[in-house]
């Protein structure tokens, strides 16, 4: 709308100019950083959180995977990973909607089951109004952590279950399932309870990791078998590399994430075949929290 002598004159906007490849690349990279960006570390006390990401397409190195970590009232922290069906910028646009809508619903509703049900209805409505493919969906795994007690409430909407690596190296799977977002409205979601003690680590991954595929050599008959890494395989990698990373506690999380990513890549023959996202969060020990406080005071 253009104003001329205080009288509004409505004009038809000119068609948007096509972005140059360089501009499109920069825009996509900026969006990518937003989708993987966590809240400032000082808002996540008592946790060390790192994220790891690989896109299967070269379309500005961006896809439909996202992760998030942010505080809620009541001394709680939210950890999530999510994955929109499809590839490239279209999937990134849809996952951005989900990322920020989830934050709003969790801050509006104390019960995460209600928040996730509202999010599912939002995704269904958004896809309908946007004329998107009725088969499009978003998977999501969510952990709600009590910062004081370490109690974890876990929810799943078609995503992979959380893995907990105990401070002595044992790996546990939190068994939880649920329907992906955007497929059917008016769904309900269940929760599963677990606990993150001091020194424990929780892993959230998208299916680009668990569905990494290893192809066996051809048999004499010419057939070629394969196997998927799966949640159990991810747990084996975490257990194997956890022992190597523990001597340097301050670098445990980033080293563990890098080692797992390389282990998945090796299992899959040297390259990811789907967008992959991994979030790792470790609850600091009392000694580490005291050291952080002492360093801050000093």
N, C-alpha and C positions, 0 to 999 in steps of 0.2 A: 504494500500500500504506500503510495507516494503522496505527500501533502504539497499542495500548491495554493498559496494565498489562504492558508488555513482551511481550505476546502478539500476534502479527501477525493483523490482521483485513483480509481482502482485500475491497475495495469496488469496485464498477463506477464508473469515472470518469464524471462528468457530461459530457454533450455540450458540446463547445467552443462558446462563444458566438461568434456571427458578428461579424467585425470591422467596425467602422464604416468608411465610405469614407475618412475622414481617417487612421485608424490603418493601414488597408491601404496607403494611399498612402505614408505614412512608412516602413512596413516595406519596401515595394518599392523606394523610393528608397535605403534603406540597403543592400539587397541589390545594387542597381545600382552603388553606389559600390564595393562589395567586388569585383564582377565586373570592374570597370575599374581597380581600384587596382593600382599598381605597387609593387615593393619600394622602400624608402627610397632616395633618390638617392645617399646616401653608399655604398650597397652596389653601385652600378652605376658604378664609376670609369671615367673616360675616355669615357663615353657621355652624350649628351643625349637623353632619351627623352620623348616626348609621345604622348598618345592622344586620339582624337577620335571622338565617338559621336553617332548620331542614331537614335531609335526611331520606327518608322512608326506605331505605335499609341499612343493616349493613355493606355493602361493603366499608369498610374504611370510613364510614360516609360521602360519597361524591356522588353527583349526577349531573344532568345537569343544575342546577340553578346557576346563577351568578349575581352579582351586581357590579356597578362601579360608581365612582365619581371622576372627574378629571377636571383640568382647561384647557381652550382654550385661544388663543389670543383674544384681544378685550374685556377683562374683563368679560368673560363668563365662566360658569361652566356647565358641563355635568353630569346628573344623569341618570342611566339606571338600569333596571333589565332585565334579559333574561333567557330563559328556552329552552333547547334542548330536543326534544322528545327522549324517551328511558330512561334508568336508568344506574347508575353505571359509571364506568370509560370510557366507550365508549361515553356516553353523555357528560361527563366532557371534553373529548378531543375535541369534536366538539364545545362546548361552549367556550373553551379557544381560538380556532381559531377566533370565532366571536368577543369575547371581545377585542382582540388586533387589529384585522382588523378594527373594528369600530373606535378605537382611531386614526388609520392612516387615514381613509377616512374623518373623521371630521376635522382633521388638514389640510387635502389637499383641502377640499371643504368648503367654507363659508356657503353655503346653506345646511342645514341638510337633506332636501329632496333628494338632489343629493347624499349626503353621504350614505343615507339609501338605495337608489336604487343601488348604486355601491356595497354596502355590500350584498344585495340580490343576485346580479349576481355572486359575489365572492362565496357565499354559494352554489349556484346552480352548479357552475363549480367545486368547491371543492368536492361536493358530487358525481358528475359524475366521476371525475378523481380518486376519492378514492374508487369507486365501492360500494358506500353505498346504502342503501335502498332508492329507488326513492321516497318513502313516508315520509322520514325523514324531519324534519323541525325544525326551531328555532323561538320562539316568543320573541318579544322585545318591551319594552316601554322605550321611551327616552324623557327627559326633558332638554331643553337648557335654562339656566337661565342667564339673564343679571344681573351681580352683583350690578350695580349702581341703576337700576330702578326697579328690581324685575320682569321685564317682562319675561314670560315663553312661550317658543315655544315647543309644545308637539307633538310627533309623536308616532305611534303605528304600529307594524308589528305583528298582531295576539295576542298581549299581553293585559293585563288588563289596563283600563284607569286610569290615575293618580287621586288621591283624594287630595283635598286641605282642611286642617283644619284651619279655620280662627282663629285669636287670641282671639276671643270671644267664640269659640267652634262650630260655624257653619261649616258644612261639604258640600263641593261642588265636583261634579264629572266633570272632563274635558272630554267632549264627543269627542272621536277620535277613528277611526278604521283604519285598514290596514291589508293586507295579510301577513301571516307568511313568514319568510325568507326561501328560498330553495325550494319552491314549483313550482314557475314559474319564468323564467327570464324576464328581461326588464319590470319590474313593476314600477309604479310611486306611490308616497306616499304623503298624504296630511298633513297639520299641523293644530293645534288648538291653539289659543292664550289664555293665562290666566295671572294672576299676583300673585306674592308672596310678600305680604307686610311685614313690620317688625312684627315679632312675629308670622307670619303664618307658617304652616307646610305642606309639601307635602309628600304623601305616594305613593310608587311604590311597587306593589306586584305581584308575580307570581300566576298562577292558583292553586297551591297547597294550597293557602289560600282561594281564592274566591270559589274554588270548594270543600272545606271542606264540608263533608256530615253528616247530622244529621238524624238518623233513628228513626222513631216513633215506639212506642210499637205495637205489632201485634194486628190487629183487630180481632173480633170474627170469621171472615171468613178466617183468616190465612194469609191475605195479610200484607205486611209491607211497609208502605210508607216512604218517605224520602224527605228532602229538602236540597238545597245547600245554603251556606252562601251568596255567591254573593257579588258584589260590594256594594250593599246597606247594607248588613249585616256587611261588613267590616267598612263602614261608621258609622253604629250604634255603633260598638265597639269603634271606634276612638272617637266618641262624648261622649260616656259613660266614658271612661277612661281619656279623656283629662282633665275633671274637677278635677279628683283625682290627676293628675300629676302637674297641674299648680302651686300650692303653692311653690314648689321647682323648680324654673325656670331652674337652672343649670342641673337638672336631668330630665327635662321634656321629652326629646327625648328617652333616654334609658328606663325610666320607662314606657312611653307610648308603646314602642315596646315590652317590656316584657309582659305588661298587654294584649296587643292585641294578642300576640302569645298564652298566656294562655287561653284567651277567645276563640280563634279559636280551640285550643286543647279540651277545654271543650265542645264546640259545636259539635265537631266531635266524642264525646264519649271517650275522653282521649288520642287519638293518631292521628297524621297526617297520611293520606293515600296516600300522594304524597309529593315529595320534595317541600319545601316551602321556599320562600325567600321574605324578606321585607326590603325595604330601606326607612328610614325616614330622611328628611332634614328640619330643622327649620331655618328660616332667623332671625338672631339676631336683637333685637331692637337697637335703637340708643344708649340707655343707656348701653346696654351690650357691644356694640362695643367700646364705650368710656372706659368702665371698662377694656376691654381686652387691649386696647392701653395703658391705664394708668398703668396697671399691668406690661406690657412689658417694658414701659419706667422706671418704678420703679425698 
